[in-house]
Amino acid sequence: MATKNTIILKYILVVLLYVSSSCLVVQAWEDKDLIHWTDEKTDTLEWGETLENNIYTLEAYDFPRTNIKGQIGTPYVGVNLYKDGGLVYSNSMLVNDQFKYDGEVRVTVMELMSSSDTHWQDDTYEPWAKIKIELRGLPDLDVVVETEKGNDKDIFKLTNSKIPVTINIKNEGDASLEDVNIYIDTDGIDFYQSSPNKKLHYTPDNINPGASIDEIYFELSIPSHMKDTDYNIIVNVTGIDQKDEIHNFSDGKEITILNMINITKTTKNDIFMTDTAFVQLIIRNDGTYAVNNIELRDSIGDYFELVGSSPLEWNFNIAPGQNRDLKYTIKPIKPDQDGYELPAANAKWEVGGIEYNQTCIKPGIIVHGSKILLEKTVSPTQVELNENVTVTVTVTNVGDIQASVEVFDNDPLPDNVILISGEPYTTSPKIIDGEDSISLTYIVSASTDGIYELPMAKAKFHDLQGYHSEEISASPEFTAGNPPPLPGETPQSGYTPIPTPTPVPSPTREEPGFRILAGLVCLSVAVLLTLRR
């Protein structure tokens, strides 16, 4: 009998262990009251309907059956919980029942169909349950690293003396981050000697939702470099949540420390065509040691000319903290209301057998003035003999100042081309505003076959600022009649080449007296032979 009772007791213990283990996942976090639940979703589900929240899906898979009187007895709902599509938990729940799975999701039955509802056999039985599903809140830190510049990539010179760094951290999540560690990596840059803080590691206890830690501020020194050097200041924050899971948050700021040799190039913002402009070059040694034998080169571009005889090439030494100030003068050749970008100056030097280079920012300069474009065209370009050809000369002012323009297109026409009508020149100066144009036309014709190149037109102009100049057009061509093709060209349609006559051999020409001379030679030979005998 004792043996039988022992077996029954063991069976009961096994069943209890099985039941307790199956509920372990759900009950493990029942007593963790500090968990903050968020991302609530509520819906009324009928049989077979589901409610989704992030990676979890809740299904109403069962409801009570009705008896023969149409009554449902005690209302309940059977639920299935799926995680990433896999079933992780099932339970039958009454109203106000609640369960938590793995401390990550909480399910609560808010309402059920009343047991007093009667459903007759000819009615459609559609039970329902209003269910709420919530997710565990997580910490979410916003970490921002800022410097004085406030840009994504800041540029510092040695003349800035120091780099101010501010770190702001705020918990924008729904749960606290505990056992916080803040690590700062300055990428090898040393703290400024009078920095208010020189710590690289901070350990606040926790950061609650919506809370911020005290602003972290420090200053870094600026090291001397022979070339532009990038650094990345990185802040990494670690901590754990209520389930002791580790979270990491970070931010960084990329900065550039410029070469200790600094070059600036400046000039006027805008000038007129009759003006000149100073160009100033300043080269400075912001480092802690001298640099010798610096070669500095500059140029002026295509639309300016140099005033004076400066070679725009310099060679010098420069001590720490010293600067060289160089100037020269330029004069514009053509205006441009959109402005020109002057070339960058370049410095080259050598330290320890390594060659270094540094350039400057290219300055811009607007040149005001009247800018004339001259175009000469013919239409049509292929005509019959003595057919009219219209010649058009168009003058456009693309500058930003009015211009007084005269057009001259009366150079002699090619042979066999005559002027039919119109005037190939302006009878008086024309005032043209910026972005405006004028045109003149005349008609010519050719009397013989050929390809004719018309002379270039000329426009002389000036503005009220004292600027004057002239422009020359291209030389347009037209074809009259049916001229023979040039070597290597395909004959035009309708052209019939003239056959070249086949050369006839000339008769052999005999020199006079040749036969007599031959006869005398033969007679002399015969006489000599007779005498020898």
SEVO-20142 format. One record per residue (C-alpha): residue number from 1; residue in one letter; y, z, x. Coordinates in steps of 0.02 Angstrom, whole numbers. Layout:
residues N
  nr rest     yy     zz     xx
 NUM    a      Y      Z      X
...
This chain:
residues 533
  nr rest     yy     zz     xx
   1    m      0      0      0
   2    a    117     44    144
   3    t     79   -123    223
   4    k    124   -215     62
   5    n    287   -118     47
   6    t    327   -157    228
   7    i    301   -343    198
   8    i    412   -338     43
   9    l    546   -244    141
  10    k    541   -372    281
  11    y    556   -512    154
  12    i    708   -430     74
  13    l    788   -407    246
  14    v    760   -591    291
  15    v    839   -646    127
  16    l    987   -532    154
  17    l   1011   -595    332
  18    y   1005   -774    269
  19    v   1131   -741    131
  20    s   1247   -645    247
  21    s   1238   -782    380
  22    s   1277   -917    253
  23    c   1433   -822    201
  24    l   1483   -776    378
  25    v   1601   -924    400
  26    v   1691   -883    239
  27    q   1701   -694    265
  28    a   1747   -697    449
  29    w   1932   -706    411
  30    e   1940   -608    249
  31    d   2023   -461    337
  32    k   2146   -562    440
  33    d   2297   -525    330
  34    l   2421   -588    459
  35    i   2374   -770    429
  36    h   2516   -865    349
  37    w   2457   -993    222
  38    t   2560  -1150    194
  39    d   2550  -1334    141
  40    e   2499  -1282    -34
  41    k   2427  -1414   -152
  42    t   2380  -1377   -333
  43    d   2298  -1489   -462
  44    t   2196  -1481   -623
  45    l   2023  -1553   -590
  46    e   1895  -1612   -715
  47    w   1710  -1637   -681
  48    g   1687  -1742   -521
  49    e   1872  -1750   -476
  50    t   1938  -1703   -303
  51    l   2094  -1631   -221
  52    e   2137  -1676    -40
  53    n   2240  -1578     86
  54    n   2244  -1645    263
  55    i   2063  -1653    328
  56    y   1993  -1550    183
  57    t   1934  -1613     13
  58    l   1892  -1499   -134
  59    e   1775  -1563   -271
  60    a   1744  -1487   -445
  61    y   1557  -1524   -454
  62    d   1499  -1406   -593
  63    f   1555  -1324   -756
  64    p   1462  -1216   -887
  65    r   1358  -1305  -1018
  66    t   1391  -1283  -1204
  67    n   1262  -1199  -1317
  68    i   1206  -1262  -1487
  69    k   1360  -1186  -1565
  70    g   1477  -1279  -1448
  71    q   1523  -1122  -1353
  72    i   1535  -1116  -1164
  73    g   1511   -931  -1130
  74    t   1590   -870   -966
  75    p   1703  -1004   -892
  76    y   1674  -1048   -709
  77    v   1689  -1196   -592
  78    g   1573  -1249   -455
  79    v   1668  -1313   -301
  80    n   1617  -1408   -145
  81    l   1728  -1404     11
  82    y   1720  -1551    130
  83    k   1793  -1560    305
  84    d   1816  -1735    375
  85    g   1696  -1797    240
  86    g   1557  -1672    279
  87    l   1507  -1534    158
  88    v   1546  -1363    234
  89    y   1543  -1242     86
  90    s   1490  -1229    -97
  91    n   1521  -1091   -224
  92    s   1538  -1054   -409
  93    m   1704   -970   -447
  94    l   1782   -875   -592
  95    v   1966   -873   -632
  96    n   2071   -790   -493
  97    d   1923   -803   -374
  98    q   1969   -850   -196
  99    f   1881   -895    -35
 100    k   1935   -935    143
 101    y   1841  -1053    256
 102    d   1845  -1025    444
 103    g   2019   -950    429
 104    e   2086  -1127    411
 105    v   2089  -1158    224
 106    r   2106  -1046     70
 107    v   2048  -1098   -106
 108    t   2103  -1007   -264
 109    v   2053  -1039   -445
 110    m   2216  -1023   -543
 111    e   2156  -1062   -721
 112    l   1997  -1113   -815
 113    m   1963  -1182   -986
 114    s   1960  -1036  -1110
 115    s   1790   -975  -1172
 116    s   1862   -969  -1349
 117    d   1872  -1158  -1354
 118    t   1734  -1228  -1466
 119    h   1661  -1398  -1432
 120    w   1556  -1480  -1568
 121    q   1422  -1602  -1529
 122    d   1525  -1749  -1588
 123    d   1671  -1697  -1476
 124    t   1694  -1750  -1295
 125    y   1668  -1600  -1183
 126    e   1795  -1610  -1041
 127    p   1806  -1443   -949
 128    w   1941  -1419   -819
 129    a   1998  -1301   -682
 130    k   2169  -1279   -602
 131    i   2138  -1250   -417
 132    k   2252  -1218   -267
 133    i   2208  -1262    -87
 134    e   2311  -1199     60
 135    l   2303  -1226    248
 136    r   2330  -1101    387
 137    g   2506  -1107    458
 138    l   2524  -1151    643
 139    p   2661  -1119    770
 140    d   2766  -1271    814
 141    l   2892  -1249    955
 142    d   3040  -1364    984
 143    v   3077  -1357   1171
 144    v   3236  -1442   1233
 145    v   3294  -1455   1414
 146    e   3478  -1502   1435
 147    t   3596  -1524   1580
 148    e   3784  -1539   1583
 149    k   3779  -1727   1552
 150    g   3675  -1713   1394
 151    n   3591  -1883   1416
 152    d   3407  -1924   1430
 153    k   3431  -1970   1613
 154    d   3575  -1884   1702
 155    i   3657  -1942   1862
 156    f   3731  -1817   1985
 157    k   3830  -1839   2144
 158    l   3845  -1716   2286
 159    t   4025  -1689   2232
 160    n   3958  -1609   2071
 161    s   3905  -1462   2183
 162    k   3773  -1397   2060
 163    i   3663  -1445   1912
 164    p   3678  -1330   1759
 165    v   3516  -1320   1658
 166    t   3496  -1247   1483
 167    i   3328  -1221   1396
 168    n   3321  -1193   1208
 169    i   3159  -1145   1119
 170    k   3137  -1124    931
 171    n   2981  -1098    825
 172    e   2992  -1224    683
 173    g   2812  -1193    627
 174    d   2734  -1078    496
 175    a   2652   -950    610
 176    s   2696   -843    760
 177    l   2657   -891    939
 178    e   2597   -736   1031
 179    d   2570   -692   1215
 180    v   2702   -821   1260
 181    n   2720   -888   1437
 182    i   2865  -1000   1488
 183    y   2844  -1097   1650
 184    i   2988  -1194   1732
 185    d   2959  -1330   1862
 186    t   3118  -1387   1953
 187    d   3023  -1524   2048
 188    g   3065  -1443   2214
 189    i   3253  -1421   2188
 190    d   3315  -1250   2245
 191    f   3420  -1133   2139
 192    y   3606  -1135   2170
 193    q   3656   -987   2276
 194    s   3758   -905   2136
 195    s   3644   -955   1990
 196    p   3643   -819   1854
 197    n   3453   -835   1839
 198    k   3326   -882   1970
 199    k   3163   -853   1875
 200    l   3031   -987   1848
 201    h   2921   -882   1732
 202    y   2966   -791   1571
 203    t   2847   -688   1459
 204    p   2919   -646   1287
 205    d   2793   -558   1174
 206    n   2799   -682   1031
 207    i   2907   -809    941
 208    n   2902   -789    753
 209    p   2927   -933    630
 210    g   3111   -984    626
 211    a   3152   -876    778
 212    s   3222   -931    945
 213    i   3212   -849   1114
 214    d   3370   -805   1207
 215    e   3449   -956   1289
 216    i   3382   -982   1465
 217    y   3518  -1042   1584
 218    f   3514  -1072   1771
 219    e   3595  -1182   1903
 220    l   3515  -1293   2035
 221    s   3585  -1352   2200
 222    i   3603  -1537   2242
 223    p   3509  -1591   2399
 224    s   3574  -1726   2516
 225    h   3479  -1891   2514
 226    m   3500  -2057   2602
 227    k   3446  -2149   2444
 228    d   3453  -2119   2256
 229    t   3315  -1995   2211
 230    d   3241  -1952   2040
 231    y   3185  -1778   1988
 232    n   3101  -1714   1830
 233    i   3138  -1537   1770
 234    i   2992  -1484   1659
 235    v   2972  -1333   1545
 236    n   2798  -1288   1479
 237    v   2770  -1152   1347
 238    t   2596  -1082   1308
 239    g   2534   -950   1187
 240    i   2402   -907   1057
 241    d   2401   -901    868
 242    q   2318   -774    750
 243    k   2147   -849    788
 244    d   2177   -834    975
 245    e   2184  -1024    990
 246    i   2293  -1086   1133
 247    h   2446  -1195   1099
 248    n   2552  -1291   1226
 249    f   2729  -1357   1205
 250    s   2838  -1442   1335
 251    d   2994  -1544   1370
 252    g   3072  -1623   1523
 253    k   3236  -1691   1587
 254    e   3244  -1833   1712
 255    i   3392  -1829   1829
 256    t   3450  -1939   1972
 257    i   3538  -1875   2127
 258    l   3639  -2012   2206
 259    n   3637  -2064   2386
 260    m   3755  -1959   2493
 261    i   3850  -2119   2535
 262    n   3949  -2161   2379
 263    i   4045  -2324   2350
 264    t   4171  -2361   2213
 265    k   4258  -2527   2182
 266    t   4407  -2537   2064
 267    t   4540  -2661   2011
 268    k   4660  -2692   1866
 269    n   4588  -2705   1692
 270    d   4683  -2865   1651
 271    i   4809  -2984   1730
 272    f   4894  -3151   1694
 273    m   4860  -3311   1788
 274    t   5021  -3293   1887
 275    d   4978  -3115   1941
 276    t   4882  -3047   2088
 277    a   4769  -2895   2086
 278    f   4728  -2762   2214
 279    v   4544  -2724   2240
 280    q   4510  -2551   2310
 281    l   4350  -2497   2396
 282    i   4320  -2312   2428
 283    i   4166  -2260   2526
 284    r   4133  -2074   2543
 285    n   4006  -1968   2636
 286    d   3962  -1824   2520
 287    g   3819  -1766   2630
 288    t   3804  -1632   2762
 289    y   3793  -1744   2917
 290    a   3881  -1897   2989
 291    v   3822  -2076   2965
 292    n   3866  -2202   3101
 293    n   3880  -2391   3110
 294    i   3897  -2425   2923
 295    e   3914  -2610   2882
 296    l   4014  -2638   2722
 297    r   4021  -2813   2643
 298    d   4113  -2874   2489
 299    s   4150  -3041   2401
 300    i   4270  -3103   2268
 301    g   4168  -3220   2157
 302    d   4194  -3400   2104
 303    y   4352  -3385   1998
 304    f   4466  -3294   2120
 305    e   4541  -3332   2289
 306    l   4581  -3210   2426
 307    v   4765  -3177   2465
 308    g   4781  -3151   2652
 309    s   4651  -3162   2789
 310    s   4545  -3008   2766
 311    p   4363  -3050   2812
 312    l   4295  -2927   2681
 313    e   4178  -2858   2816
 314    w   4198  -2686   2895
 315    n   4099  -2581   3019
 316    f   4136  -2395   3043
 317    n   4069  -2217   3061
 318    i   4097  -2086   2927
 319    a   4090  -1896   2949
 320    p   4032  -1770   2817
 321    g   4161  -1755   2679
 322    q   4260  -1904   2746
 323    n   4304  -2061   2649
 324    r   4370  -2234   2695
 325    d   4497  -2320   2582
 326    l   4501  -2511   2594
 327    k   4610  -2635   2497
 328    y   4634  -2821   2479
 329    t   4719  -2940   2356
 330    i   4646  -3077   2246
 331    k   4723  -3213   2138
 332    p   4638  -3292   1986
 333    i   4592  -3476   1983
 334    k   4547  -3492   1799
 335    p   4582  -3380   1649
 336    d   4449  -3300   1541
 337    q   4491  -3190   1393
 338    d   4316  -3114   1397
 339    g   4342  -3061   1576
 340    y   4251  -3083   1741
 341    e   4133  -2963   1828
 342    l   4176  -2946   2011
 343    p   4030  -2942   2133
 344    a   3965  -2774   2195
 345    a   4007  -2718   2371
 346    n   3859  -2670   2480
 347    a   3845  -2545   2622
 348    k   3703  -2547   2748
 349    w   3660  -2421   2884
 350    e   3514  -2355   2983
 351    v   3454  -2177   3013
 352    g   3300  -2133   3113
 353    g   3243  -2315   3119
 354    i   3249  -2331   2928
 355    e   3373  -2450   2848
 356    y   3467  -2393   2691
 357    n   3575  -2487   2566
 358    q   3700  -2434   2435
 359    t   3795  -2540   2309
 360    c   3935  -2501   2188
 361    i   3962  -2531   2003
 362    k   4036  -2703   1968
 363    p   4213  -2689   1897
 364    g   4274  -2807   1761
 365    i   4443  -2893   1748
 366    i   4517  -2997   1606
 367    v   4627  -3145   1655
 368    h   4750  -3199   1520
 369    g   4810  -3378   1514
 370    s   4792  -3548   1435
 371    k   4626  -3629   1477
 372    i   4611  -3814   1438
 373    l   4451  -3912   1410
 374    l   4468  -4103   1412
 375    e   4336  -4218   1339
 376    k   4335  -4409   1330
 377    t   4207  -4502   1223
 378    v   4174  -4679   1160
 379    s   4095  -4736    997
 380    p   3989  -4835    979
 381    t   3914  -4847   1153
 382    q   3829  -5016   1119
 383    v   3931  -5161   1045
 384    e   3933  -5349   1033
 385    l   4060  -5450   1130
 386    n   4239  -5423   1069
 387    e   4181  -5285    951
 388    n   4294  -5131    937
 389    v   4254  -4972   1034
 390    t   4346  -4812    984
 391    v   4398  -4700   1129
 392    t   4435  -4517   1086
 393    v   4517  -4392   1203
 394    t   4506  -4210   1142
 395    v   4605  -4066   1216
 396    t   4550  -3888   1173
 397    n   4636  -3727   1225
 398    v   4499  -3595   1246
 399    g   4619  -3471   1323
 400    d   4719  -3333   1238
 401    i   4895  -3399   1272
 402    q   4984  -3554   1200
 403    a   4996  -3706   1311
 404    s   5109  -3858   1316
 405    v   4995  -4007   1351
 406    e   5023  -4190   1395
 407    v   4878  -4314   1400
 408    f   4876  -4468   1512
 409    d   4738  -4597   1491
 410    n   4831  -4755   1537
 411    d   4748  -4796   1703
 412    p   4702  -4980   1713
 413    l   4554  -5029   1607
 414    p   4405  -5118   1687
 415    d   4413  -5307   1703
 416    n   4373  -5398   1540
 417    v   4416  -5242   1437
 418    i   4578  -5244   1338
 419    l   4673  -5119   1231
 420    i   4667  -5173   1048
 421    s   4771  -5034    967
 422    g   4831  -4855    988
 423    e   4916  -4762   1130
 424    p   4811  -4693   1275
 425    y   4933  -4549   1305
 426    t   5034  -4420   1211
 427    t   5210  -4477   1175
 428    s   5274  -4297   1195
 429    p   5205  -4127   1247
 430    k   5098  -4040   1116
 431    i   5094  -3851   1093
 432    i   4914  -3791   1071
 433    d   4872  -3613   1017
 434    g   4721  -3521   1083
 435    e   4557  -3587   1009
 436    d   4649  -3742    940
 437    s   4633  -3925    991
 438    i   4716  -4096    974
 439    s   4647  -4272    992
 440    l   4711  -4447   1024
 441    t   4617  -4609    991
 442    y   4636  -4791   1035
 443    i   4529  -4948   1023
 444    v   4468  -5064   1160
 445    s   4349  -5212   1170
 446    a   4258  -5313   1303
 447    s   4251  -5502   1311
 448    t   4102  -5524   1429
 449    d   3929  -5449   1444
 450    g   3925  -5290   1546
 451    i   3917  -5102   1562
 452    y   4094  -5034   1573
 453    e   4148  -4866   1642
 454    l   4317  -4812   1576
 455    p   4438  -4716   1688
 456    m   4454  -4527   1680
 457    a   4586  -4449   1568
 458    k   4706  -4318   1634
 459    a   4789  -4170   1546
 460    k   4938  -4078   1620
 461    f   4985  -3911   1543
 462    h   5087  -3753   1567
 463    d   5119  -3590   1474
 464    l   5269  -3477   1458
 465    q   5200  -3357   1589
 466    g   5234  -3488   1722
 467    y   5054  -3545   1742
 468    h   5029  -3734   1754
 469    s   4881  -3841   1799
 470    e   4788  -4000   1752
 471    e   4615  -4051   1696
 472    i   4517  -4212   1723
 473    s   4388  -4281   1600
 474    a   4225  -4370   1634
 475    s   4213  -4561   1635
 476    p   4120  -4622   1479
 477    e   4028  -4789   1475
 478    f   3991  -4920   1344
 479    t   3887  -5079   1346
 480    a   3951  -5246   1281
 481    g   3843  -5396   1239
 482    n   3680  -5420   1331
 483    p   3705  -5383   1517
 484    p   3560  -5409   1638
 485    p   3462  -5250   1676
 486    l   3490  -5158   1838
 487    p   3345  -5154   1963
 488    g   3207  -5043   1895
 489    e   3276  -5041   1716
 490    t   3191  -5109   1560
 491    p   3280  -5263   1488
 492    q   3375  -5235   1326
 493    s   3310  -5305   1164
 494    g   3357  -5488   1146
 495    y   3391  -5515   1330
 496    t   3315  -5679   1397
 497    p   3310  -5689   1586
 498    i   3363  -5855   1669
 499    p   3213  -5929   1762
 500    t   3231  -5933   1950
 501    p   3204  -6114   2016
 502    t   3052  -6140   2127
 503    p   3109  -6186   2303
 504    v   3061  -6363   2361
 505    p   3004  -6383   2544
 506    s   3127  -6479   2651
 507    p   3063  -6633   2752
 508    t   3035  -6605   2937
 509    r   3188  -6651   3036
 510    e   3164  -6755   3196
 511    e   3283  -6743   3341
 512    p   3359  -6915   3390
 513    g   3293  -6996   3555
 514    f   3134  -6899   3562
 515    r   3019  -7055   3557
 516    i   3118  -7143   3696
 517    l   3104  -6993   3809
 518    a   2917  -6985   3780
 519    g   2899  -7169   3826
 520    l   2994  -7148   3991
 521    v   2883  -7002   4040
 522    c   2725  -7107   4011
 523    l   2797  -7254   4113
 524    s   2838  -7139   4261
 525    v   2661  -7071   4264
 526    a   2586  -7248   4266
 527    v   2698  -7300   4412
 528    l   2648  -7149   4516
 529    l   2463  -7184   4488
 530    t   2484  -7367   4546
 531    l   2574  -7317   4707
 532    r   2438  -7190   4750
 533    r   2305  -7324   4741
